[in-house]
Amino acid sequence: MSNTEVIKLGNPLLRLVSKLIPDNEYGTNELRRLSEKLFNVMKVESGLGLAAPQIGINKRAIVFGMEQHPARTDLPPIPYTVLFNPSFEPITDETYADYEGCLSVGSLRAKVSRYKSIVYRGFDAEGSLIEREVSDLHARVIQHEIDHLDGVIFLDRVTDYHSMGFHDELTLAGTFNSREAD
């Protein structure tokens, strides 16, 4: 069963490990429709990324991208991309903590440590390989979305619970720097 609305934390579908897309599904209308649905929901919800489990689909599929960050206009754009069966590898061991949010969690935010630079791979709906070396927010979004495919929510990765708060309260307190994934 699939939704066009984002499911919320507590729904057991968010905790499943997603199934691989078999090779014979590439180039099908089913994958093209899934790609369109994910992009449409991400756009409606004003997200930077979305994983298929967030709309109740247990498949290894993510979408992400932005022309301009809503608050951090100094950040470079991220190309709108769909990835089926995505994976990543860190380029170095360097990590950094920054605020993340999630469409499945509402306005709660917290700092999460992620790799600063990664190489990611995946396939488009036609089965063509996409491979990019990225850093900073782009890398953070990929790691966040791939976590969803493994049943992991960003709150599972928080190590400093004092950083946790609601978006509006963190902004009012001046502790929130508006760099968030998802």
Accessible surface in RSA format (square Angstrom, percent):
REM  Atomic radii and reference values for relative SASA: ProtOr
REM  Chains: A
REM  Algorithm: Lee & Richards
REM  Probe-radius: 1.40
REM  Slices: 20
REM RES _ NUM      All-atoms   Total-Side   Main-Chain    Non-polar    All polar
REM                ABS   REL    ABS   REL    ABS   REL    ABS   REL    ABS   REL
RES MET A   1   199.85 103.5 131.09  86.8  68.76 163.7 108.35  92.1  91.50 121.2
RES SER A   2    51.44  43.5  27.33  36.5  24.10  55.5   8.16  17.4  43.28  60.6
RES ASN A   3    43.96  30.3  40.24  38.9   3.72   8.9   4.89  11.8  39.07  37.8
RES THR A   4    94.82  67.4  80.52  81.6  14.30  34.1  52.06  69.9  42.76  64.6
RES GLU A   5   128.98  74.0 128.47  97.2   0.51   1.2  42.00  81.2  86.98  71.0
RES VAL A   6    13.31   8.8   1.63   1.5  11.68  28.1   1.65   1.4  11.66  31.6
RES ILE A   7    13.55   7.7   8.98   6.7   4.57  11.0  13.55   9.8   0.00   0.0
RES LYS A   8   110.64  54.0 105.65  64.8   4.99  11.9  86.00  77.4  24.64  26.2
RES LEU A   9    76.92  42.8  54.41  38.9  22.50  56.6  54.41  38.2  22.50  60.6
RES GLY A  10    69.75  86.0   0.00   N/A  69.75  86.0  42.93 117.8  26.82  60.1
RES ASN A  11    48.19  33.2  39.34  38.0   8.86  21.3  11.87  28.6  36.32  35.1
RES PRO A  12   100.75  73.4  94.62  86.3   6.13  22.3  99.65  82.3   1.10   6.9
RES LEU A  13    67.25  37.5  64.51  46.2   2.74   6.9  64.51  45.3   2.74   7.4
RES LEU A  14     0.29   0.2   0.10   0.1   0.18   0.5   0.10   0.1   0.18   0.5
RES ARG A  15   110.89  46.6  91.42  46.6  19.47  46.4  49.70  67.9  61.19  37.1
RES LEU A  16    77.25  43.0  75.19  53.8   2.07   5.2  77.03  54.1   0.22   0.6
RES VAL A  17    99.73  65.6  83.80  75.9  15.94  38.4  83.80  72.8  15.94  43.2
RES SER A  18     6.34   5.4   0.16   0.2   6.18  14.2   0.00   0.0   6.34   8.9
RES LYS A  19   140.18  68.4 134.50  82.5   5.68  13.5  83.20  74.9  56.98  60.7
RES LEU A  20   125.45  69.9 109.09  78.0  16.36  41.1 109.09  76.6  16.36  44.0
RES ILE A  21     4.63   2.6   0.27   0.2   4.37  10.5   0.39   0.3   4.24  11.5
RES PRO A  22    64.70  47.2  54.15  49.4  10.55  38.3  64.70  53.4   0.00   0.0
RES ASP A  23   124.93  87.5 109.86 109.3  15.06  35.6  37.57  88.4  87.36  87.1
RES ASN A  24   125.78  86.7  97.34  94.1  28.43  68.5  46.72 112.4  79.05  76.4
RES GLU A  25    32.83  18.8  32.66  24.7   0.17   0.4  12.46  24.1  20.37  16.6
RES TYR A  26    36.43  17.0  18.24  10.4  18.19  47.3  18.27  13.7  18.16  22.4
RES GLY A  27    29.22  36.0   0.00   N/A  29.22  36.0  12.38  34.0  16.84  37.7
RES THR A  28    45.42  32.3  41.16  41.7   4.26  10.2  45.37  60.9   0.05   0.1
RES ASN A  29    91.95  63.4  86.71  83.8   5.25  12.6  12.83  30.9  79.13  76.5
RES GLU A  30    80.99  46.5  77.51  58.6   3.48   8.3  30.99  59.9  50.00  40.8
RES LEU A  31     0.08   0.0   0.08   0.1   0.00   0.0   0.08   0.1   0.00   0.0
RES ARG A  32    86.51  36.3  84.36  43.0   2.15   5.1  45.06  61.6  41.45  25.1
RES ARG A  33   147.69  62.0 144.01  73.4   3.69   8.8  70.02  95.7  77.67  47.1
RES LEU A  34    13.30   7.4   9.01   6.4   4.29  10.8  12.67   8.9   0.63   1.7
RES SER A  35    13.30  11.2  13.30  17.8   0.00   0.0   3.53   7.5   9.77  13.7
RES GLU A  36   108.81  62.5 105.43  79.8   3.38   8.0  38.65  74.8  70.17  57.3
RES LYS A  37    58.91  28.7  54.36  33.4   4.55  10.8  36.25  32.6  22.66  24.1
RES LEU A  38     0.00   0.0   0.00   0.0   0.00   0.0   0.00   0.0   0.00   0.0
RES PHE A  39    51.58  25.8  49.30  30.5   2.28   5.9  49.55  30.0   2.03   5.8
RES ASN A  40    90.62  62.5  88.83  85.8   1.79   4.3  21.08  50.7  69.54  67.2
RES VAL A  41     8.97   5.9   7.46   6.8   1.51   3.6   8.97   7.8   0.00   0.0
RES MET A  42     4.87   2.5   4.84   3.2   0.03   0.1   4.84   4.1   0.03   0.0
RES LYS A  43   167.70  81.8 150.83  92.5  16.87  40.2 100.66  90.6  67.04  71.4
RES VAL A  44   121.86  80.2  92.61  83.8  29.25  70.5 100.05  86.9  21.81  59.2
RES GLU A  45    69.91  40.1  53.83  40.7  16.08  38.3   4.93   9.5  64.99  53.1
RES SER A  46   100.85  85.2  67.33  89.9  33.52  77.2  44.81  95.4  56.04  78.5
RES GLY A  47    10.22  12.6   0.00   N/A  10.22  12.6   0.14   0.4  10.08  22.6
RES LEU A  48    16.93   9.4  16.16  11.6   0.77   1.9  16.16  11.3   0.77   2.1
RES GLY A  49     0.00   0.0   0.00   N/A   0.00   0.0   0.00   0.0   0.00   0.0
RES LEU A  50     0.00   0.0   0.00   0.0   0.00   0.0   0.00   0.0   0.00   0.0
RES ALA A  51     0.00   0.0   0.00   0.0   0.00   0.0   0.00   0.0   0.00   0.0
RES ALA A  52     0.00   0.0   0.00   0.0   0.00   0.0   0.00   0.0   0.00   0.0
RES PRO A  53     3.36   2.4   2.09   1.9   1.27   4.6   3.36   2.8   0.00   0.0
RES GLN A  54     0.00   0.0   0.00   0.0   0.00   0.0   0.00   0.0   0.00   0.0
RES ILE A  55     0.00   0.0   0.00   0.0   0.00   0.0   0.00   0.0   0.00   0.0
RES GLY A  56     9.50  11.7   0.00   N/A   9.50  11.7   2.07   5.7   7.43  16.6
RES ILE A  57    26.23  14.9  23.56  17.5   2.67   6.4  26.23  18.9   0.00   0.0
RES ASN A  58    45.52  31.4  35.46  34.3  10.06  24.2  23.96  57.7  21.56  20.8
RES LYS A  59    45.23  22.1  45.23  27.8   0.00   0.0  41.50  37.4   3.73   4.0
RES ARG A  60    29.47  12.4  29.47  15.0   0.00   0.0   5.39   7.4  24.07  14.6
RES ALA A  61     0.00   0.0   0.00   0.0   0.00   0.0   0.00   0.0   0.00   0.0
RES ILE A  62     0.00   0.0   0.00   0.0   0.00   0.0   0.00   0.0   0.00   0.0
RES VAL A  63     0.00   0.0   0.00   0.0   0.00   0.0   0.00   0.0   0.00   0.0
RES PHE A  64     0.00   0.0   0.00   0.0   0.00   0.0   0.00   0.0   0.00   0.0
RES GLY A  65     2.94   3.6   0.00   N/A   2.94   3.6   0.70   1.9   2.24   5.0
RES MET A  66     7.89   4.1   6.46   4.3   1.43   3.4   7.27   6.2   0.63   0.8
RES GLU A  67   138.14  79.3 123.79  93.7  14.35  34.2  45.76  88.5  92.38  75.4
RES GLN A  68   109.20  61.1  91.89  67.2  17.31  41.2  20.81  44.3  88.39  67.0
RES HIS A  69     5.75   3.1   4.43   3.1   1.32   3.4   3.26   3.4   2.50   2.9
RES PRO A  70   117.24  85.4  76.72  69.9  40.52 147.3  88.69  73.2  28.56 177.5
RES ALA A  71    60.45  55.6  29.11  44.9  31.34  71.3  35.74  50.3  24.71  65.4
RES ARG A  72    51.74  21.7  50.41  25.7   1.32   3.2  21.55  29.4  30.19  18.3
RES THR A  73    88.88  63.2  70.91  71.9  17.97  42.8  38.45  51.6  50.43  76.2
RES ASP A  74   102.38  71.7  65.66  65.4  36.73  86.8  51.25 120.6  51.14  51.0
RES LEU A  75    28.63  15.9  21.72  15.5   6.92  17.4  21.79  15.3   6.84  18.4
RES PRO A  76    95.59  69.7  88.29  80.5   7.30  26.5  94.52  78.0   1.06   6.6
RES PRO A  77    90.34  65.8  77.81  70.9  12.53  45.5  77.82  64.3  12.52  77.8
RES ILE A  78     5.93   3.4   5.12   3.8   0.81   2.0   5.12   3.7   0.81   2.2
RES PRO A  79    63.67  46.4  52.15  47.5  11.52  41.9  63.29  52.3   0.38   2.4
RES TYR A  80   116.02  54.2  88.58  50.4  27.44  71.4  63.40  47.6  52.62  64.9
RES THR A  81     7.01   5.0   2.58   2.6   4.43  10.6   7.01   9.4   0.00   0.0
RES VAL A  82    16.76  11.0  14.26  12.9   2.50   6.0  14.26  12.4   2.50   6.8
RES LEU A  83     0.00   0.0   0.00   0.0   0.00   0.0   0.00   0.0   0.00   0.0
RES PHE A  84     0.00   0.0   0.00   0.0   0.00   0.0   0.00   0.0   0.00   0.0
RES ASN A  85    29.84  20.6  18.11  17.5  11.73  28.2   8.19  19.7  21.65  20.9
RES PRO A  86     6.06   4.4   0.00   0.0   6.06  22.0   0.00   0.0   6.06  37.7
RES SER A  87    55.12  46.6  52.31  69.8   2.81   6.5  40.41  86.1  14.71  20.6
RES PHE A  88    56.92  28.5  37.43  23.2  19.49  50.7  37.45  22.7  19.47  55.7
RES GLU A  89    96.86  55.6  96.39  72.9   0.47   1.1  32.11  62.1  64.75  52.9
RES PRO A  90    55.45  40.4  37.30  34.0  18.15  66.0  37.30  30.8  18.15 112.8
RES ILE A  91    73.06  41.6  42.14  31.4  30.92  74.5  47.66  34.3  25.39  68.9
RES THR A  92    69.76  49.6  59.32  60.1  10.44  24.9  67.95  91.3   1.81   2.7
RES ASP A  93   131.02  91.8 113.93 113.4  17.10  40.4  37.48  88.2  93.55  93.3
RES GLU A  94    98.52  56.6  86.21  65.2  12.31  29.3  37.26  72.1  61.25  50.0
RES THR A  95    67.80  48.2  47.41  48.1  20.39  48.6  21.31  28.6  46.50  70.3
RES TYR A  96    58.61  27.4  51.15  29.1   7.47  19.4  54.02  40.6   4.59   5.7
RES ALA A  97    57.90  53.2  35.13  54.2  22.77  51.8  35.13  49.5  22.77  60.3
RES ASP A  98     5.89   4.1   5.77   5.7   0.11   0.3   1.46   3.4   4.43   4.4
RES TYR A  99     8.56   4.0   8.56   4.9   0.00   0.0   0.55   0.4   8.01   9.9
RES GLU A 100     0.00   0.0   0.00   0.0   0.00   0.0   0.00   0.0   0.00   0.0
RES GLY A 101     0.48   0.6   0.00   N/A   0.48   0.6   0.48   1.3   0.00   0.0
RES CYS A 102     4.15   3.1   0.00   0.0   4.15   9.8   1.29   3.3   2.86   3.1
RES LEU A 103    27.55  15.3  22.35  16.0   5.20  13.1  25.82  18.1   1.73   4.7
RES SER A 104     0.62   0.5   0.00   0.0   0.62   1.4   0.00   0.0   0.62   0.9
RES VAL A 105    24.10  15.9   3.08   2.8  21.02  50.7   6.78   5.9  17.32  47.0
RES GLY A 106    37.43  46.2   0.00   N/A  37.43  46.2  32.85  90.1   4.58  10.3
RES SER A 107    55.77  47.1  47.07  62.8   8.71  20.1  31.44  67.0  24.33  34.1
RES LEU A 108    32.93  18.3  32.87  23.5   0.07   0.2  32.87  23.1   0.07   0.2
RES ARG A 109    30.44  12.8  30.44  15.5   0.00   0.0   0.00   0.0  30.44  18.4
RES ALA A 110     0.00   0.0   0.00   0.0   0.00   0.0   0.00   0.0   0.00   0.0
RES LYS A 111    76.88  37.5  74.32  45.6   2.56   6.1  18.82  16.9  58.06  61.8
RES VAL A 112     1.29   0.8   0.01   0.0   1.28   3.1   1.29   1.1   0.00   0.0
RES SER A 113    55.98  47.3  39.62  52.9  16.36  37.7  29.91  63.7  26.07  36.5
RES ARG A 114    11.31   4.8   7.19   3.7   4.12   9.8   6.23   8.5   5.08   3.1
RES TYR A 115    73.79  34.4  73.44  41.8   0.34   0.9  29.93  22.5  43.85  54.1
RES LYS A 116    64.50  31.5  64.50  39.6   0.00   0.0  40.79  36.7  23.71  25.3
RES SER A 117    20.23  17.1  19.93  26.6   0.30   0.7   6.87  14.6  13.36  18.7
RES ILE A 118     0.00   0.0   0.00   0.0   0.00   0.0   0.00   0.0   0.00   0.0
RES VAL A 119    29.35  19.3  29.35  26.6   0.00   0.0  29.35  25.5   0.00   0.0
RES TYR A 120     0.00   0.0   0.00   0.0   0.00   0.0   0.00   0.0   0.00   0.0
RES ARG A 121    71.74  30.1  71.55  36.5   0.19   0.5  30.30  41.4  41.44  25.1
RES GLY A 122     0.79   1.0   0.00   N/A   0.79   1.0   0.79   2.2   0.00   0.0
RES PHE A 123    70.61  35.3  70.61  43.7   0.00   0.0  70.61  42.8   0.00   0.0
RES ASP A 124    37.60  26.3  37.60  37.4   0.00   0.0  12.30  28.9  25.30  25.2
RES ALA A 125    11.58  10.6  10.68  16.5   0.90   2.0  10.68  15.0   0.90   2.4
RES GLU A 126    94.52  54.3  72.32  54.7  22.21  52.9  48.30  93.4  46.23  37.7
RES GLY A 127    27.60  34.0   0.00   N/A  27.60  34.0   7.52  20.6  20.07  45.0
RES SER A 128    62.00  52.4  53.77  71.8   8.23  19.0  30.57  65.1  31.43  44.0
RES LEU A 129   100.65  56.1  71.27  51.0  29.38  73.9  71.27  50.1  29.38  79.1
RES ILE A 130    31.78  18.1  28.27  21.1   3.50   8.4  31.78  22.9   0.00   0.0
RES GLU A 131    88.02  50.5  59.35  44.9  28.67  68.3  18.06  34.9  69.95  57.1
RES ARG A 132    70.98  29.8  64.42  32.8   6.56  15.6  29.54  40.4  41.43  25.1
RES GLU A 133   130.70  75.0 100.75  76.2  29.95  71.3  25.89  50.1 104.81  85.6
RES VAL A 134    17.77  11.7  10.64   9.6   7.13  17.2  17.75  15.4   0.02   0.0
RES SER A 135    48.23  40.8  36.33  48.5  11.90  27.4  17.45  37.2  30.78  43.1
RES ASP A 136    61.33  43.0  61.27  61.0   0.06   0.1  22.45  52.8  38.88  38.8
RES LEU A 137    13.81   7.7  11.39   8.1   2.42   6.1  12.07   8.5   1.74   4.7
RES HIS A 138    22.76  12.4  20.99  14.6   1.77   4.5  11.24  11.6  11.52  13.4
RES ALA A 139     0.00   0.0   0.00   0.0   0.00   0.0   0.00   0.0   0.00   0.0
RES ARG A 140     1.47   0.6   1.47   0.7   0.00   0.0   1.41   1.9   0.06   0.0
RES VAL A 141     0.27   0.2   0.27   0.2   0.00   0.0   0.27   0.2   0.00   0.0
RES ILE A 142     0.00   0.0   0.00   0.0   0.00   0.0   0.00   0.0   0.00   0.0
RES GLN A 143     4.90   2.7   4.66   3.4   0.24   0.6   1.38   2.9   3.52   2.7
RES HIS A 144     2.70   1.5   1.09   0.8   1.61   4.1   0.55   0.6   2.15   2.5
RES GLU A 145     0.00   0.0   0.00   0.0   0.00   0.0   0.00   0.0   0.00   0.0
RES ILE A 146    11.62   6.6  11.62   8.7   0.00   0.0  11.62   8.4   0.00   0.0
RES ASP A 147    11.02   7.7  11.02  11.0   0.00   0.0   0.80   1.9  10.22  10.2
RES HIS A 148     0.96   0.5   0.88   0.6   0.08   0.2   0.14   0.1   0.82   1.0
RES LEU A 149     0.00   0.0   0.00   0.0   0.00   0.0   0.00   0.0   0.00   0.0
RES ASP A 150    61.18  42.9  49.89  49.7  11.29  26.7  17.08  40.2  44.09  44.0
RES GLY A 151     7.24   8.9   0.00   N/A   7.24   8.9   0.57   1.6   6.67  14.9
RES VAL A 152    34.45  22.7  33.79  30.6   0.66   1.6  33.79  29.4   0.66   1.8
RES ILE A 153     0.36   0.2   0.13   0.1   0.23   0.6   0.36   0.3   0.00   0.0
RES PHE A 154     1.58   0.8   0.00   0.0   1.58   4.1   0.02   0.0   1.55   4.4
RES LEU A 155    28.12  15.7  23.99  17.2   4.13  10.4  24.25  17.0   3.87  10.4
RES ASP A 156    74.56  52.2  39.64  39.5  34.92  82.6  26.31  61.9  48.26  48.1
RES ARG A 157   104.90  44.0  92.17  47.0  12.73  30.3  21.45  29.3  83.44  50.6
RES VAL A 158     6.79   4.5   0.00   0.0   6.79  16.4   0.00   0.0   6.79  18.4
RES THR A 159   122.38  87.0  91.65  92.9  30.73  73.2  71.21  95.6  51.17  77.3
RES ASP A 160    70.07  49.1  65.85  65.5   4.23  10.0  30.36  71.5  39.71  39.6
RES TYR A 161   135.68  63.3 121.68  69.2  14.00  36.4  94.53  71.0  41.15  50.7
RES HIS A 162   179.93  98.3 149.56 104.0  30.37  77.7 108.53 111.9  71.40  83.1
RES SER A 163     9.42   8.0   3.04   4.1   6.37  14.7   9.33  19.9   0.09   0.1
RES MET A 164    59.76  30.9  39.21  26.0  20.55  48.9  13.92  11.8  45.84  60.7
RES GLY A 165    15.38  19.0   0.00   N/A  15.38  19.0  15.38  42.2   0.00   0.0
RES PHE A 166   116.02  58.0 115.29  71.4   0.74   1.9 115.29  69.9   0.74   2.1
RES HIS A 167    55.11  30.1  55.11  38.3   0.00   0.0  37.31  38.5  17.80  20.7
RES ASP A 168    99.63  69.8  96.98  96.5   2.65   6.3  28.30  66.6  71.33  71.1
RES GLU A 169   109.65  63.0 107.50  81.3   2.15   5.1  40.87  79.1  68.78  56.2
RES LEU A 170    17.79   9.9  17.58  12.6   0.21   0.5  17.79  12.5   0.00   0.0
RES THR A 171    70.70  50.3  59.24  60.1  11.46  27.3  59.29  79.6  11.41  17.2
RES LEU A 172   146.96  81.8 113.25  81.0  33.71  84.7 117.06  82.2  29.90  80.5
RES ALA A 173    72.91  67.0  35.90  55.4  37.01  84.2  48.68  68.6  24.23  64.2
RES GLY A 174    65.60  80.9   0.00   N/A  65.60  80.9  32.29  88.6  33.31  74.6
RES THR A 175    80.41  57.2  59.84  60.7  20.58  49.0  66.29  89.0  14.12  21.3
RES PHE A 176    18.25   9.1   0.19   0.1  18.06  47.0   0.79   0.5  17.46  50.0
RES ASN A 177    57.38  39.6  45.34  43.8  12.05  29.0  37.40  90.0  19.99  19.3
RES SER A 178    24.47  20.7  24.22  32.3   0.25   0.6   5.97  12.7  18.50  25.9
RES ARG A 179    82.46  34.6  82.36  42.0   0.10   0.2   8.17  11.2  74.29  45.0
RES GLU A 180    25.21  14.5  25.21  19.1   0.00   0.0  11.68  22.6  13.53  11.0
RES ALA A 181     0.04   0.0   0.00   0.0   0.04   0.1   0.04   0.1   0.00   0.0
RES ASP A 182    13.09   9.2   0.00   0.0  13.09  31.0   0.86   2.0  12.24  12.2
END  Absolute sums over single chains surface
CHAIN  1 A     8937.5       7232.5       1705.0       4928.2       4009.3
END  Absolute sums over all chains
TOTAL          8937.5       7232.5       1705.0       4928.2       4009.3
